[in-house]
Structures are given as C-alpha cells and as structure tokens.
C-alpha cells in the first residue's frame, strides 16, 4: 500500500513555460493540462505511477513519480511529429503547415486503456477541450466543450464529423474503431463547416485495413465500481432521540423498528462492467478491410440500473484502377440504458441520493402486508427513495445505423476529385413506468411516459483538390459543393392515474390510465453549401490560408436563406 500524494511542477521549453501541455497518468484517464504559466498539479498519486507529458510538436515524455512531490519537465522539439498528417476538413495537411488551431489524438494514445466511451479518449489529452461528467450513472451523457461555452441557453456541443459525414453521437462509437481525433478549435472551423461549427469540430477518422496478412484482435476488460466512502450519518436510534427532543408528550415519541434501515447500504451496490472488443483487418491485393464488434455491459452503483451497448462496423476499400478508389463504411449500434435517471424528486437526476441520506431510518422498509413504507413526517418529506427506484422501470433505447460510399479519382499527381455519399438514421425511445412516482405526494397513482425520436440525415459532398509546387512555393486549393437533408419526427404520450399498479411494462397499457396526453412533431430542412479554400506555403517559412464558405438553408424564409463565412490566416 502506498500513501496518496500530490505532485506539481512546471513544464517548459528552454526555460519558457508551456501552457496547454497534456499530462495523464499512464493506464488511466486521470490527468490535466498546464496553465498559462506552465504550472500543473495532480492529486491522489502513488510513487509507482507514471506521468505522460505530451504537446503538439514536442516529444512525448514518460516519467515515474517515485518519491518526488515536485517534478519540473523540459520538453524537446519533435520535427518528425510536425510532419504528421492531420485531417482539417475536406482535406488534410502536415502539422507543420497549419495556420489554424488543430489538436490531434491518435489510437496509439489510448489503445491500451480500458475505455468504454469515446469521450474518455479526449480526457486530459487535448488543450482547450473539456470533458465533463455530470453523473456516474452508466450510459449517462458526457459533455465535450471546445474552448468553453459559447451560449448560455443554446447547444454548446461541437460538430461531429465521422469519415467525412457530418453528424453522429460520440457515445455510440466504439473506441476500438477510431484511428484519430482531429479537433478544430478556432474561428477557422466556421469558415470550413459554417455556423454549425461555432462550438468547434471533432473530426473522427476510423481504421482501415493495413498491408499484410489478416489480423484478428480480441480485447476484454472488466472492472468493479463501488462507492468508496458513504456519508457518516446518525444511527436510527440517534435519529429517534433527536426527533423526540422536540416532542413534549412522551406518548408521541418515535421508536426504532427492529434495527432500522441503512438506506445507503441497500441503495448502493458493487457494480461490474464488461467490455469485449473484436476486430479483424488486413489487405489482400488491392482490397483492404476492417471489421469490428463491441459489447459493453455496465451495472450501475445504484441498484436497479444498467447500460448495454452493441456495435458492428465494416470498412472496405478497393483500388479499382491506379486512379480510381472506392470505399464503403457501414456502422450500426444499439444502446440500452435501464433507469438511467430517477430520483427523490421528479427532476432530481442524481438518482435520489439527496433523499436517501435524509429519509427516516427508524421505520421498516415494508409494513406487515409487504407494502413499502412510502413516507414519514420526520426527516425528508419525499417519498421513500428506495421504493421509488425499486418500482421504476425505465428503458432508454438508441438505435443507429450509418453508411457512406466514397469514390476518389486522381486525374494526375496534382488533381483529385472525390464524391462522398453518406446517410444515417437513428431511432431513440424512452419508455418509463413509475409504480411509485418520485416527489412528495405518497398518494400519487402510477404514471407512465413514452417518447420517440426518429432522425435521418443524407449528405452528398463533391470535393476537388489541387496541389502544385513551384520551386520554393507550394499551393493547395480545395473546392466543395455539398448538400445535406435532415428529417426529424417526434412522438410521445404521458399517462397518469392508473387504475391498477405493479405493471412492469405500464407504458404499453396507457388505456388503463385516466389522464392521458399525446404529442407529435415533425420538421425537416435542407442545407446547400459551397466552399473554396487556398493554402500557400513559401519555403516552409510563410504560411497563408484563405477560405470562404456560403450556406443556403431552408430553415429561413426566401431572401434570407444565405450566409457567408470567411477566413484569413497567416
């Protein structure tokens, strides 16, 4: 056993502090970044931990903590890394040629970690990018923010682009499928992708088969999650003594039934997580393939909750001729969360934790007839949180399928034309039945709710890339015409005052409820875009980038449907 310690220090280059250096504990997702003065501090470490320091254009360092509490690091330039190619939207460029702010994370940075979510691969590895977990529930949303918040009430999620297709959801992607993340963080993102990129852009490139014989990889991870420490609360007898001090009539004093109830003990559990990843890849002749599958099964540390995800991917690529290449990527996933949210109140997304530490522990969990003790006039005035969770059946199901077909033709060494056709469909449904509704009314009848969202997106991108070197001068030009159609359908109902209770799939029997309401919504839109970009390089010393994008959307009335975005970088 090692005592937990805190280590801090300064990261610099030739004595000058380096802000934004990524620091992560090897084999974990624990880490952080240096501040403006190059300072960092990381808690809860032991002497055997290894810190990984990484920064764009510098060699990655791995240092063991040992007995040190202060660790100052001097980074060295890495010329080879600056020649690495990154995706910048409708094309690629060497890191050394970039004028925009782009951060890259490759599979080699996280392939040895037992990650179940793609968002975790970004944690602590990308300066200016925040990965925020608001809940420890399995399958809960993880927020990714690029350069902070841009809106108080609006959507702050960055735009996601997977293999050139706009849209998607990070939570549904198998981390084992990802080759690289490339994150556009500054104003250049809007010049390339329009107003949708106001919160930054995350470009994901998935893996392809490599030259050589077929290779099969199998990875299996398992872990156990527990509540490390519960709150030190009064015992049931102490609770009764405190209440009785305020009651003058001894006949009205409360007493403890049996040993009372430790709600923290029965509410929390040790949760087991399993993550199985399979993949096969290779390239034979002119055809390459990458096929993968993933199964995740996570229990929640709050009882009666879990999360499951299945996914399959097939990436095929073939060189039909020396000039023509065709690729087909298919991906499908299914996520199912059980009792992802529920709490002591109808809006408490913390799973009722506030209520379990304040509910009267002197009462029996159930009465003589086997019914739950729902409420008490002492302690929390909310309905028994254990009963609420026990009688809640809530399924959140998200099915997704995406496909993209791309054809790439090289007219010569300088000119290439690519056409990409992509589409995705998703169906998300929430099915909830509350036998004992949360809140403060213990007489409320069972309720049920159902909602579904069916979303589809289709995209066609025509991309022309030209490049030419003239002695010490290098010029790259990109032209894009793109059209995207979106369609969204929402349906739902709410039901209350059920005539009977105890129905596992109560949302399927809404006709038994006296109060019913139905909702429906439909919307669609079309976006037509034009993009032109020119990149100039003089002798690897002067870099100039200019771009213009024009979007025409059906969301606005005629005459006001067009907007332009411009970029000049030096």
N, C-alpha and C positions, 0 to 999 in steps of 0.2 A: 504494500500500500504506500502511495506517495501523497504527501501533503499538497493540496492545491495551491497554486501560486499565480501571481500576475507578472507578466513580463512586458516591458515597454522599451522604447528606443527611438532612434532617428534613422531614416533611410535617406541616403544622399548619393550624389554623383559628383566626384571630385570636390567634395566639400559643400556642394549646393544641395539644399533639401529637395526631395522629390515628392510632390503631392500626388495622391491617387494611386500609389503603389498597392497592389493587391497582396494581402497576407492571409494565408489559410493554414490551418492545422492539417497536416497530411493525413489522409484517410478519413477526414470528417468534412462537414460543411461549416465548421466554426471558423470565423475569421473576421477580417475587416479591411480597411484601407487607411493609408496615411492622410493626415490633414494637410492644410496649406503649408505648414512648416515642416512637413515630412515626419511628423510625430505619430506614433501608434501605441496602443495599449490593448492587451488581450488577457482576459481573466480565466480562471479555473483550468490551469495547465499543470502538467507534471513533468519532471525532468526528462522523461523519455520521449516527449512529444517533439515532432519535427515541424518547423515552420517553413512554408514555401513562399518566397518573395518573387512576384512576377510583375512585369511592367512592359508595355509596348516598346520594342526597340532595345530591350536590355536582356541579358542572360538571366534565366530563372535560377534562383539560389535555394538550396535546401539546407537548413541549419538546425541542429539538435539543441534544445534549450539547455540541458544539463543543469548545473546549479546556479546559472545566471538569473538575475532579475532585470538586468539591463542588457539589451542586445542592439547595438548600433550596426547598421549594414551599409556598405558601399556597393552600389550596383555598377556593372560593367556593360558597355555597349555591345550589342549583338548585331553585326552587319548582316548576317545570314537571315535573321528574323525579319529585317526590313525588306528583304526580297520576297517574303511570303506573299502569296496572292490572297486577297480578301474580296468578298462579294460586296458591291456598292450599289446594287440595284440596276437591273438590265445590263449588267456587265461586271467586270472585275478589274482590279488594279493591284500593283505591288504596294505594300505598306509604305515604302519609301517615296511613292509618287502621290500619296494622298494629300489633299488640301483640306479635306473635311475631317470631322472628329468621328472616327470609327474604332470600335473596340471589338476584338475577336476572341472567341473561346473555342478551342478545338476539343475533339473527343479525347485526345491524349491527356487533357487536363482533368478529366473526371471519370474516365472509363474504369478506374479501379475502386470507385466509390459505390456503395450500395444505394444508389439514388432511385427513387420511385417517381419523382416528379421532375420535369424538365426545368422548372423554375429554380430548383435547388442547384442545378449546374451553374447558374449565374451568380449564386450567392458568394460574395467576397472575392469575385474574380474580375469584376468589371467596375472601373471607377465611374462615378456618376450614375450608377444603376442601383436602385434599391429593390430588395426582395423582402416583402413584408408578409408575415404570417400573423393573421389576426385570431386564429383559432388552431388548437391542436387536434381538432376532430379529423378523422380520416376522410380524405376527399374534399376537405374544406378549401375555399378559394385562397390562392396565394397571389398577392398583388405585386406586380412588377412596375416600377416607376423609373422613367428615364429623365434625369435632370429635374427631379422633384415634381410638384403638382402644377399644372397649367390652368386648372379650372376648379372652382370651389364646389359647384354643383354638377358639372358635366363629367363625361367619361374621361379618365386620365390614363387609360390603358394604351400602351404603344401598339402600333400597327404590326401585325404578324404576317410575314411572307414566307411560305414554305415551298422551296424549289421553284420560285418564281410566281407561285399562285398566291394571290392576296387573300387574307382571311384565315381563320382557324382558331384553335384553342390550345394553349400550351399544355393544359392539364391532361389532354387526351393523347399526347405524343409520347411514344416510347423513347426514353433517353438513349437506349442502345442503337436507335436508328439515326441519331444525329451525328453528322460529321463535323459541322462547325456552326457556331452562332456568330453573326456579324451584326453589330448594333450601330445604327446611325443615330447620332445624338444631338447634332446641332441643326441649324436652320437649313442646311443642305438637304435634309430629309424631306422637307415640304416641297422643295424645288424638284425633287425626283418623284415623290409619291403624292403630292398635293396636300390638301388640308387634313386628310386622314392621318398624315404623319406628324401632326403638330405635337404629339406626345412621344416622338421618336419612332424608330422602326427596328424590329428584330427580324433579321433575315436568317432563316434556317436552311442549310443545305444537308440533305440526307445522304447516307452512304451509298456507294456503288460498288460493284464487284471489281476486284483488282486482278491484274495479270497473274496467272499461276493456277495450280490445281484448286479444285473446290475445297473450301474450308468450312468446318462446322464449329460453332462456338456455343457453349452451354454455360450459363451463369445462374447460380441460385444463391439468394441472400435470405436470411431470416433474422429477425430481431425481436426483442421483447421490450415493450414500453410500460413503464409504471409511473405512478405519482411518487416522486422522490421523497416528498415530505407533506403530510397533511397538517392542517391547522390545529393548534393546541387549544381545544375548546373546553368549556366546563363539562363536567360529568353530568349525567342525568340527575343525580342526587343534588349536585351543586346548583343545577338549573332550577330544581324544585325549591331549594332553600332560598334562592334569590327571589323567585316569584312569591313565595309565602311571606317574605318580609314586608310585602306591600298589601297583604290581606289581613285585616284585623280579626276577622272571625275564624277561629281555628277549624270550625266545621267546613269551611270553604277551602282549606289548604289542599294543594295537589300533592300526589304521591307518585312514586315511580312504579310502573307496572313491570314486574319482573326485573330484568337488568337494564331496561330501557333500550334505546336504539342508537347505534353509532351510524349515522347516515353517511358519513364519509367512507366507512368501511364497506357498506353494501352498495354504495353508488359507484365507486371506482373499482377497477379490476386490472389485472396484468393482461396486457394486450399483445398478441403475437402477430407479426407481419411476415408475409412470404412474398418473394419476388422472383419469378422464374423468367429468364430471358433465353431465347433460342434464336440462332441465326445461321444462315448458310450463304456463302458468297464465293464468287470465282469468275474467271473469264476464260472462255474457250474460243479460239479463233477470233472472230470479230464480234462476239456476243458476250456481254457481261451480265451478271445477275446478283442481286442481294435480296434475300428473303428472310423475314424475321417474324417472330411471335413473342408475345409478352403476356404474362398472367400475374396480377397483383391481388393479394388478399390481405386486407388490414383490418384488425379488430380495433375498436375504439377503447380508450381507457375508461370511458363512461359506459356502463353496461347497456346492452340492447342497442348497439350501434356498430356498423362496419362499412367497409368500402371494398369494392371489387372492380377490376378493370381487365378487359381482354383487348388485345390489338393484334392485327396482322398487317404486314407490309410486303409488297413485291415491287422492286425496282429493276427494270430491264432496260438494257441499252444495246443497240446494234449498229455497227458501221456498215451500211448497205453498200456504199462505194467509198472511194477515197475522199469524196467530197460531201457525201450525204450521211448524216447520222440521225437515228430515230431513237427516242426514249419513251418509255411508258412507266409511270409510277402509280401504284394503287395502294390505298391505305384505308383500313376500317378499324373502328374501335367501339367498345361498349363500356360505359362507366355506370356503376350502380352503387349509390350511397343509401344506407339504411339509417334513418333517424339522424341525419346529418345535423339538423338544428332542432332545438326544443329546449324549453327552459322553465324557470319558475314563473315567468310571466309570458304572455303571448309574444312579446317582442325580444325576450332575452335569448340571444344566440349563444350564450356561454354555457348552455346545457343545464341550467338550473343550479349552478354552483353557489350563487348567492343565497338561494333558498335552502339548500341542504345544510348550510352551516348555521342557519337561524331557525329551522323548524324545531318544534317542541320535541325533545328526545325522550320525554318521560312517558309518552303514550305508546301503546303497542302498535306495531306496523299494520296489523289487521285486527278486526274485532272477532268476537266469538263465532260469528257466522262466516268468517273468511273474507269479509269485505275490507278494503283499505280504510284506514283512518285518514280521512281527507284533510281535515283542518283542525286548528286549535285557536283558542282565543289568546294564547300566550305565545311569545316568540314571533316568528314570521306569520303574517296573516295570509300568506299564499297557500295554495293547495299543495298537499304533500308532494314534494318533487319526485320522490321515488315512484309513487303511484302514477304521476303524470308520465314519466318515462316508460314505466312498465306497460302502460296501456296505450302507448303511442306506436303507430305503425306507419312510417313514412318512407316511401321509396322515391328517390330522385334518380331517374334513368336518362342517360345521354348517349344516343347512338349517332355515330358519324361515319361518313364514307366520302373519300375524295379520290379524284383521278386527274392526272394531267398527261397529255401527249405532246411531245415537242419534236419538231423537225428542224435540223440545223444543216445549212448548206454553205460550203465555202466556195465562193466564186473564184477566189485566188488567195494568196497568202495575206492579202490586206483587207478583203471584203467578205463579210459573213452575214447571212440572213437567217433568222430563227423565228419560227412561228410556234407559239405555245398556246394550247387549248386546255383549259382546266375547269373543273367543276367540283362542287362539294355540296352535300346535303347533310342535314342534321335534324334529328328529332329528339327533343328534350321534354320530359314529362315529370310532373310532381304529383304523387298520389299519397295523400295523408289522411289518416283516420285517427282521431283523438278520443279514445274511450272516456278518459278523464281530462278535460281541457285544462290547460295551464291558466293561471290567473289567480284571482282572489275569491271567485264565486264557486263554492264547492257544490252548489246545486245545479250547475250548468249541465245540460244534456250533451251527449256526444256530438261532435262536429266532424265534418269531412270536407276536403277540398281537392280539386283536381285542376291541373293546368298543363297545357302542352304548347310547345313552340316548334313549328316546322320551318326550317330555313334552308334556302337553296341559293347558290351563287354560281354564276357561269362567267368565264373570262376568256378572251382571246387577245393575245399580245403578238404584235408584229414588230420585230426588233432588227434593226440594221446597224451593224458595227463596222467601222472602217478605221484602220490604223496605218500609219506610214512614218518612216524615219528618214530625215533629210540631214545627213551628217550629224551635227550636234543637236538637231531639232527633232522632236517627236510629237506627233499629233494623233489624237484619237477622237473620233466623232461617233455619236450614237443618235439614232432616230427611232422613235417608238410611236406606233399607233395602237391604242388599246381600247377595248370596250368591255364593260362588266355589267351584268344584270343581277339584281338581287330581288328575292321574294321572301316575305315573312308572313306566316299565318299563326295566330294565337287563338287558343280556345281554353275555356275553363268553366268551372262551376264551384259554388260553395253551398254546403248543406249543413243545417243545424237542427237541433231539437229532434233527434232521432227517437222513434217510439220504442226501440229496444237498444241494448248496448252489447258490448263484448263481441263485436263483429270484426274479424281480422282484416277483411278487405271491405271496410264500410263504405269507401268511396264508390264501390260498384253497386251500392244499394241506396242511392240518393233518393229513390222514391219513398223510402221509409222515413225521410225527414220532412218535418212540417214546413220548415223555412228553406227555400231554395232560390238560388240566383245563378244566372248564366251570363257569360261574357264571350265575345268574339271580336277579332280584329284582323285586318289584312292590310298590308302595304307592299309596294314594290317600287323599284327605282332602276334607272339606267344611268351609267356614267361612261362618257366618251372622252378619251384623253389623248393629247399629243405631247410628246416630249422631245426636246433637242438638247444635246449636251456635247461640249467640246472640251478636251483636256490637252494642254500644251506643256511640254517639258523642254527646257533648254539645258543641255549638258548636265542633267541631274542636279541642277542648282536652282533653277527657277521653275516654279510650277504654277500654272494658271488654269482654273476651271470655270467655265461659264455654262449655265443651263437655264432653260425656260420650259415650263410646263403649262398647258392650258387644259382645263377640265370643263366639260359641259354636262350638267346633271339635270335629270328630270324632276328633282325634288323642288325646284323653284319654278315660278311662272315664266312663260316665254318672255324673252327680252332681258331676263336677269339670271340666266342659267349658266353663264360663263365666268370663270375666274382664272387669273393668271398668277404664276409663281416664278420668281426669278432668283438666280444665284450667280454671284461673282466671288471666287475665292482666289487668293494669291498666297 
